[in-house]
Amino acid sequence: MTIRANPREIKIGGTDIMNNPYENLANAIVLQAVKDYRLHDDERELASIERFFRSGWFGVLTGLDPELLISKLRKEKVCYDY
């Protein structure tokens, strides 16, 4: 185990345990889109977020399957609609 003063250089077994800051940003962007989807009821807004999920940009940010994500989010909406 190697631990150095710079937290970006913390390694355990040769593996960097600190996330890349760009990966953190990408994850935050995707997570915010998911939160926005969960909060909105406006069909146009939901369609816009779904377009983002299906976009090339989303593919650059994450390896998630956009159709699976959309399906799960739609099911959540159905479960919470009273």
N, CA, C and O atoms as CSV, one atom per row, in Angstrom:
chain,resi,resn,atom,element,x,y,z
A,1,MET,N,N,0.856,-1.174,0.000
A,1,MET,CA,C,0.000,0.000,0.000
A,1,MET,C,C,0.897,1.230,0.000
A,1,MET,O,O,1.840,1.328,0.785
A,2,THR,N,N,0.586,2.175,-0.900
A,2,THR,CA,C,1.316,3.434,-0.972
A,2,THR,C,C,0.360,4.568,-0.664
A,2,THR,O,O,-0.673,4.706,-1.319
A,3,ILE,N,N,0.691,5.373,0.319
A,3,ILE,CA,C,-0.113,6.559,0.635
A,3,ILE,C,C,0.835,7.743,0.648
A,3,ILE,O,O,1.823,7.760,1.382
A,4,ARG,N,N,0.523,8.720,-0.166
A,4,ARG,CA,C,1.348,9.918,-0.269
A,4,ARG,C,C,0.565,11.124,0.220
A,4,ARG,O,O,-0.646,11.047,0.425
A,5,ALA,N,N,1.260,12.232,0.405
A,5,ALA,CA,C,0.626,13.454,0.911
A,5,ALA,C,C,-0.432,13.982,-0.050
A,5,ALA,O,O,-1.450,14.520,0.385
A,6,ASN,N,N,-0.204,13.834,-1.345
A,6,ASN,CA,C,-1.172,14.295,-2.331
A,6,ASN,C,C,-2.287,13.261,-2.426
A,6,ASN,O,O,-2.025,12.130,-2.834
A,7,PRO,N,N,-3.538,13.611,-2.059
A,7,PRO,CA,C,-4.610,12.616,-2.056
A,7,PRO,C,C,-4.883,12.026,-3.438
A,7,PRO,O,O,-5.471,10.949,-3.540
A,8,ARG,N,N,-4.476,12.700,-4.479
A,8,ARG,CA,C,-4.678,12.156,-5.823
A,8,ARG,C,C,-3.721,11.011,-6.116
A,8,ARG,O,O,-3.870,10.320,-7.124
A,9,GLU,N,N,-2.747,10.804,-5.250
A,9,GLU,CA,C,-1.761,9.762,-5.476
A,9,GLU,C,C,-1.944,8.577,-4.535
A,9,GLU,O,O,-1.045,7.743,-4.430
A,10,ILE,N,N,-3.068,8.478,-3.858
A,10,ILE,CA,C,-3.304,7.357,-2.956
A,10,ILE,C,C,-3.544,6.107,-3.794
A,10,ILE,O,O,-4.416,6.080,-4.663
A,11,LYS,N,N,-2.756,5.079,-3.517
A,11,LYS,CA,C,-2.882,3.826,-4.255
A,11,LYS,C,C,-2.904,2.674,-3.280
A,11,LYS,O,O,-2.196,2.680,-2.273
A,12,ILE,N,N,-3.715,1.695,-3.584
A,12,ILE,CA,C,-3.750,0.463,-2.816
A,12,ILE,C,C,-3.572,-0.675,-3.814
A,12,ILE,O,O,-4.378,-0.848,-4.728
A,13,GLY,N,N,-2.529,-1.429,-3.630
A,13,GLY,CA,C,-2.258,-2.533,-4.539
A,13,GLY,C,C,-2.051,-2.079,-5.969
A,13,GLY,O,O,-2.392,-2.801,-6.906
A,14,GLY,N,N,-1.496,-0.892,-6.147
A,14,GLY,CA,C,-1.237,-0.373,-7.482
A,14,GLY,C,C,-2.445,0.258,-8.155
A,14,GLY,O,O,-2.338,0.727,-9.288
A,15,THR,N,N,-3.600,0.280,-7.480
A,15,THR,CA,C,-4.814,0.850,-8.053
A,15,THR,C,C,-5.083,2.205,-7.428
A,15,THR,O,O,-5.093,2.340,-6.205
A,16,ASP,N,N,-5.297,3.192,-8.252
A,16,ASP,CA,C,-5.626,4.538,-7.790
A,16,ASP,C,C,-7.038,4.517,-7.223
A,16,ASP,O,O,-7.985,4.208,-7.946
A,17,ILE,N,N,-7.198,4.841,-5.935
A,17,ILE,CA,C,-8.520,4.779,-5.321
A,17,ILE,C,C,-9.277,6.105,-5.397
A,17,ILE,O,O,-10.452,6.159,-5.034
A,18,MET,N,N,-8.642,7.150,-5.852
A,18,MET,CA,C,-9.331,8.429,-6.014
A,18,MET,C,C,-9.865,8.507,-7.436
A,18,MET,O,O,-9.136,8.222,-8.387
A,19,ASN,N,N,-11.121,8.886,-7.592
A,19,ASN,CA,C,-11.701,9.007,-8.924
A,19,ASN,C,C,-11.071,10.165,-9.672
A,19,ASN,O,O,-10.645,11.163,-9.090
A,20,ASN,N,N,-11.030,9.999,-10.941
A,20,ASN,CA,C,-10.601,11.057,-11.834
A,20,ASN,C,C,-11.604,12.208,-11.716
A,20,ASN,O,O,-12.808,11.954,-11.740
A,21,PRO,N,N,-11.159,13.458,-11.589
A,21,PRO,CA,C,-12.109,14.569,-11.444
A,21,PRO,C,C,-13.051,14.706,-12.643
A,21,PRO,O,O,-14.188,15.150,-12.485
A,22,TYR,N,N,-12.593,14.330,-13.830
A,22,TYR,CA,C,-13.468,14.385,-15.003
A,22,TYR,C,C,-14.541,13.309,-14.923
A,22,TYR,O,O,-15.675,13.520,-15.355
A,23,GLU,N,N,-14.180,12.157,-14.368
A,23,GLU,CA,C,-15.159,11.094,-14.166
A,23,GLU,C,C,-16.189,11.536,-13.125
A,23,GLU,O,O,-17.379,11.255,-13.271
A,24,ASN,N,N,-15.738,12.219,-12.087
A,24,ASN,CA,C,-16.659,12.752,-11.077
A,24,ASN,C,C,-17.642,13.733,-11.710
A,24,ASN,O,O,-18.835,13.705,-11.409
A,25,LEU,N,N,-17.140,14.597,-12.582
A,25,LEU,CA,C,-18.001,15.565,-13.258
A,25,LEU,C,C,-19.011,14.854,-14.148
A,25,LEU,O,O,-20.195,15.192,-14.136
A,26,ALA,N,N,-18.560,13.885,-14.910
A,26,ALA,CA,C,-19.456,13.126,-15.791
A,26,ALA,C,C,-20.550,12.447,-14.975
A,26,ALA,O,O,-21.724,12.489,-15.345
A,27,ASN,N,N,-20.165,11.823,-13.866
A,27,ASN,CA,C,-21.150,11.170,-13.005
A,27,ASN,C,C,-22.144,12.168,-12.436
A,27,ASN,O,O,-23.334,11.868,-12.335
A,28,ALA,N,N,-21.676,13.339,-12.066
A,28,ALA,CA,C,-22.563,14.377,-11.511
A,28,ALA,C,C,-23.566,14.858,-12.555
A,28,ALA,O,O,-24.726,15.108,-12.226
A,29,ILE,N,N,-23.135,14.991,-13.806
A,29,ILE,CA,C,-24.038,15.432,-14.879
A,29,ILE,C,C,-25.146,14.407,-15.084
A,29,ILE,O,O,-26.320,14.764,-15.179
A,30,VAL,N,N,-24.771,13.137,-15.151
A,30,VAL,CA,C,-25.763,12.069,-15.351
A,30,VAL,C,C,-26.704,11.993,-14.155
A,30,VAL,O,O,-27.917,11.878,-14.330
A,31,LEU,N,N,-26.162,12.057,-12.948
A,31,LEU,CA,C,-26.983,11.999,-11.752
A,31,LEU,C,C,-27.975,13.159,-11.695
A,31,LEU,O,O,-29.122,12.970,-11.289
A,32,GLN,N,N,-27.550,14.349,-12.095
A,32,GLN,CA,C,-28.464,15.494,-12.094
A,32,GLN,C,C,-29.594,15.297,-13.093
A,32,GLN,O,O,-30.735,15.668,-12.821
A,33,ALA,N,N,-29.284,14.716,-14.245
A,33,ALA,CA,C,-30.332,14.439,-15.231
A,33,ALA,C,C,-31.347,13.442,-14.669
A,33,ALA,O,O,-32.550,13.597,-14.878
A,34,VAL,N,N,-30.868,12.431,-13.965
A,34,VAL,CA,C,-31.767,11.456,-13.339
A,34,VAL,C,C,-32.633,12.144,-12.290
A,34,VAL,O,O,-33.838,11.896,-12.235
A,35,LYS,N,N,-32.047,12.999,-11.458
A,35,LYS,CA,C,-32.813,13.730,-10.449
A,35,LYS,C,C,-33.858,14.623,-11.108
A,35,LYS,O,O,-35.001,14.681,-10.655
A,36,ASP,N,N,-33.470,15.316,-12.174
A,36,ASP,CA,C,-34.415,16.178,-12.891
A,36,ASP,C,C,-35.581,15.367,-13.441
A,36,ASP,O,O,-36.733,15.794,-13.361
A,37,TYR,N,N,-35.281,14.201,-13.995
A,37,TYR,CA,C,-36.337,13.345,-14.550
A,37,TYR,C,C,-37.320,12.952,-13.452
A,37,TYR,O,O,-38.534,12.972,-13.653
A,38,ARG,N,N,-36.784,12.599,-12.300
A,38,ARG,CA,C,-37.646,12.176,-11.193
A,38,ARG,C,C,-38.520,13.310,-10.677
A,38,ARG,O,O,-39.623,13.065,-10.189
A,39,LEU,N,N,-38.046,14.542,-10.777
A,39,LEU,CA,C,-38.782,15.677,-10.214
A,39,LEU,C,C,-39.823,16.274,-11.146
A,39,LEU,O,O,-40.787,16.884,-10.683
A,40,HIS,N,N,-39.644,16.105,-12.465
A,40,HIS,CA,C,-40.528,16.761,-13.424
A,40,HIS,C,C,-41.706,15.889,-13.809
A,40,HIS,O,O,-41.611,14.663,-13.875
A,41,ASP,N,N,-42.829,16.566,-14.064
A,41,ASP,CA,C,-44.024,15.900,-14.573
A,41,ASP,C,C,-44.388,16.398,-15.966
A,41,ASP,O,O,-45.219,15.798,-16.647
A,42,ASP,N,N,-43.772,17.486,-16.384
A,42,ASP,CA,C,-44.053,18.070,-17.690
A,42,ASP,C,C,-43.527,17.145,-18.792
A,42,ASP,O,O,-42.339,16.824,-18.827
A,43,GLU,N,N,-44.414,16.724,-19.683
A,43,GLU,CA,C,-44.054,15.777,-20.738
A,43,GLU,C,C,-42.946,16.301,-21.646
A,43,GLU,O,O,-42.083,15.537,-22.080
A,44,ARG,N,N,-42.967,17.600,-21.934
A,44,ARG,CA,C,-41.908,18.166,-22.799
A,44,ARG,C,C,-40.552,18.120,-22.110
A,44,ARG,O,O,-39.535,17.843,-22.747
A,45,GLU,N,N,-40.537,18.391,-20.819
A,45,GLU,CA,C,-39.282,18.348,-20.066
A,45,GLU,C,C,-38.758,16.914,-19.991
A,45,GLU,O,O,-37.563,16.672,-20.162
A,46,LEU,N,N,-39.662,15.966,-19.732
A,46,LEU,CA,C,-39.254,14.562,-19.680
A,46,LEU,C,C,-38.715,14.097,-21.031
A,46,LEU,O,O,-37.726,13.366,-21.091
A,47,ALA,N,N,-39.367,14.521,-22.110
A,47,ALA,CA,C,-38.905,14.153,-23.451
A,47,ALA,C,C,-37.520,14.729,-23.723
A,47,ALA,O,O,-36.681,14.079,-24.348
A,48,SER,N,N,-37.287,15.941,-23.254
A,48,SER,CA,C,-35.980,16.576,-23.423
A,48,SER,C,C,-34.889,15.796,-22.683
A,48,SER,O,O,-33.798,15.586,-23.213
A,49,ILE,N,N,-35.195,15.375,-21.463
A,49,ILE,CA,C,-34.219,14.614,-20.686
A,49,ILE,C,C,-33.982,13.244,-21.337
A,49,ILE,O,O,-32.853,12.754,-21.359
A,50,GLU,N,N,-35.034,12.636,-21.860
A,50,GLU,CA,C,-34.870,11.356,-22.555
A,50,GLU,C,C,-34.004,11.521,-23.809
A,50,GLU,O,O,-33.217,10.634,-24.138
A,51,ARG,N,N,-34.143,12.641,-24.501
A,51,ARG,CA,C,-33.270,12.902,-25.660
A,51,ARG,C,C,-31.818,12.972,-25.213
A,51,ARG,O,O,-30.929,12.452,-25.886
A,52,PHE,N,N,-31.579,13.620,-24.068
A,52,PHE,CA,C,-30.218,13.667,-23.533
A,52,PHE,C,C,-29.710,12.259,-23.255
A,52,PHE,O,O,-28.577,11.931,-23.608
A,53,PHE,N,N,-30.544,11.415,-22.618
A,53,PHE,CA,C,-30.123,10.055,-22.302
A,53,PHE,C,C,-29.755,9.270,-23.563
A,53,PHE,O,O,-28.877,8.407,-23.527
A,54,ARG,N,N,-30.422,9.567,-24.666
A,54,ARG,CA,C,-30.167,8.848,-25.926
A,54,ARG,C,C,-29.086,9.508,-26.778
A,54,ARG,O,O,-28.753,9.011,-27.854
A,55,SER,N,N,-28.550,10.602,-26.311
A,55,SER,CA,C,-27.599,11.373,-27.110
A,55,SER,C,C,-26.193,10.781,-27.084
A,55,SER,O,O,-25.851,9.980,-26.214
A,56,GLY,N,N,-25.405,11.189,-28.040
A,56,GLY,CA,C,-24.003,10.808,-28.079
A,56,GLY,C,C,-23.245,11.342,-26.884
A,56,GLY,O,O,-22.324,10.696,-26.383
A,57,TRP,N,N,-23.629,12.512,-26.429
A,57,TRP,CA,C,-22.978,13.126,-25.269
A,57,TRP,C,C,-23.141,12.235,-24.033
A,57,TRP,O,O,-22.191,12.038,-23.276
A,58,PHE,N,N,-24.352,11.698,-23.834
A,58,PHE,CA,C,-24.597,10.786,-22.718
A,58,PHE,C,C,-23.684,9.569,-22.842
A,58,PHE,O,O,-23.145,9.091,-21.844
A,59,GLY,N,N,-23.512,9.074,-24.052
A,59,GLY,CA,C,-22.631,7.934,-24.293
A,59,GLY,C,C,-21.178,8.230,-23.971
A,59,GLY,O,O,-20.427,7.342,-23.568
A,60,VAL,N,N,-20.787,9.483,-24.150
A,60,VAL,CA,C,-19.427,9.884,-23.791
A,60,VAL,C,C,-19.277,9.927,-22.270
A,60,VAL,O,O,-18.225,9.577,-21.735
A,61,LEU,N,N,-20.328,10.356,-21.582
A,61,LEU,CA,C,-20.268,10.530,-20.124
A,61,LEU,C,C,-20.318,9.219,-19.352
A,61,LEU,O,O,-19.726,9.105,-18.279
A,62,THR,N,N,-21.026,8.226,-19.895
A,62,THR,CA,C,-21.240,6.993,-19.138
A,62,THR,C,C,-21.423,5.804,-20.062
A,62,THR,O,O,-21.707,5.954,-21.251
A,63,GLY,N,N,-21.256,4.643,-19.504
A,63,GLY,CA,C,-21.477,3.409,-20.249
A,63,GLY,C,C,-22.851,2.820,-19.977
A,63,GLY,O,O,-23.136,1.699,-20.398
A,64,LEU,N,N,-23.713,3.563,-19.275
A,64,LEU,CA,C,-25.056,3.070,-18.976
A,64,LEU,C,C,-25.862,2.882,-20.254
A,64,LEU,O,O,-25.696,3.625,-21.222
A,65,ASP,N,N,-26.733,1.884,-20.246
A,65,ASP,CA,C,-27.660,1.662,-21.355
A,65,ASP,C,C,-28.796,2.672,-21.209
A,65,ASP,O,O,-29.561,2.600,-20.247
A,66,PRO,N,N,-28.918,3.612,-22.149
A,66,PRO,CA,C,-29.938,4.656,-21.983
A,66,PRO,C,C,-31.363,4.111,-21.968
A,66,PRO,O,O,-32.203,4.613,-21.220
A,67,GLU,N,N,-31.648,3.102,-22.774
A,67,GLU,CA,C,-33.014,2.568,-22.817
A,67,GLU,C,C,-33.377,1.875,-21.506
A,67,GLU,O,O,-34.515,1.975,-21.048
A,68,LEU,N,N,-32.431,1.182,-20.910
A,68,LEU,CA,C,-32.670,0.542,-19.616
A,68,LEU,C,C,-32.895,1.593,-18.537
A,68,LEU,O,O,-33.788,1.445,-17.702
A,69,LEU,N,N,-32.099,2.645,-18.549
A,69,LEU,CA,C,-32.257,3.734,-17.578
A,69,LEU,C,C,-33.619,4.400,-17.727
A,69,LEU,O,O,-34.311,4.623,-16.734
A,70,ILE,N,N,-34.007,4.717,-18.951
A,70,ILE,CA,C,-35.305,5.359,-19.193
A,70,ILE,C,C,-36.440,4.443,-18.734
A,70,ILE,O,O,-37.400,4.898,-18.112
A,71,SER,N,N,-36.327,3.171,-19.040
A,71,SER,CA,C,-37.352,2.212,-18.640
A,71,SER,C,C,-37.513,2.176,-17.120
A,71,SER,O,O,-38.633,2.186,-16.609
A,72,LYS,N,N,-36.408,2.135,-16.414
A,72,LYS,CA,C,-36.464,2.098,-14.950
A,72,LYS,C,C,-37.046,3.390,-14.383
A,72,LYS,O,O,-37.833,3.358,-13.437
A,73,LEU,N,N,-36.657,4.530,-14.964
A,73,LEU,CA,C,-37.181,5.811,-14.480
A,73,LEU,C,C,-38.679,5.927,-14.755
A,73,LEU,O,O,-39.422,6.448,-13.923
A,74,ARG,N,N,-39.129,5.445,-15.915
A,74,ARG,CA,C,-40.571,5.466,-16.214
A,74,ARG,C,C,-41.340,4.592,-15.233
A,74,ARG,O,O,-42.425,4.963,-14.784
A,75,LYS,N,N,-40.783,3.438,-14.901
A,75,LYS,CA,C,-41.447,2.551,-13.934
A,75,LYS,C,C,-41.537,3.214,-12.568
A,75,LYS,O,O,-42.545,3.077,-11.876
A,76,GLU,N,N,-40.490,3.932,-12.178
A,76,GLU,CA,C,-40.535,4.674,-10.914
A,76,GLU,C,C,-41.668,5.676,-10.919
A,76,GLU,O,O,-42.395,5.810,-9.935
A,77,LYS,N,N,-41.815,6.381,-12.030
A,77,LYS,CA,C,-42.861,7.402,-12.121
A,77,LYS,C,C,-44.232,6.760,-11.969
A,77,LYS,O,O,-45.099,7.307,-11.288
A,78,VAL,N,N,-44.438,5.613,-12.593
A,78,VAL,CA,C,-45.732,4.919,-12.493
A,78,VAL,C,C,-46.001,4.492,-11.061
A,78,VAL,O,O,-47.127,4.603,-10.578
A,79,CYS,N,N,-44.969,4.003,-10.379
A,79,CYS,CA,C,-45.126,3.550,-8.993
A,79,CYS,C,C,-45.474,4.690,-8.045
A,79,CYS,O,O,-46.180,4.486,-7.057
A,80,TYR,N,N,-44.981,5.887,-8.342
A,80,TYR,CA,C,-45.193,7.013,-7.434
A,80,TYR,C,C,-46.333,7.928,-7.851
A,80,TYR,O,O,-46.678,8.856,-7.120
A,81,ASP,N,N,-46.923,7.679,-9.018
A,81,ASP,CA,C,-48.095,8.464,-9.413
A,81,ASP,C,C,-49.309,7.921,-8.681
A,81,ASP,O,O,-49.597,6.725,-8.726
A,82,TYR,N,N,-50.011,8.811,-8.010
A,82,TYR,CA,C,-51.178,8.391,-7.231
A,82,TYR,C,C,-52.435,8.735,-7.941
A,82,TYR,O,O,-53.524,8.459,-7.439
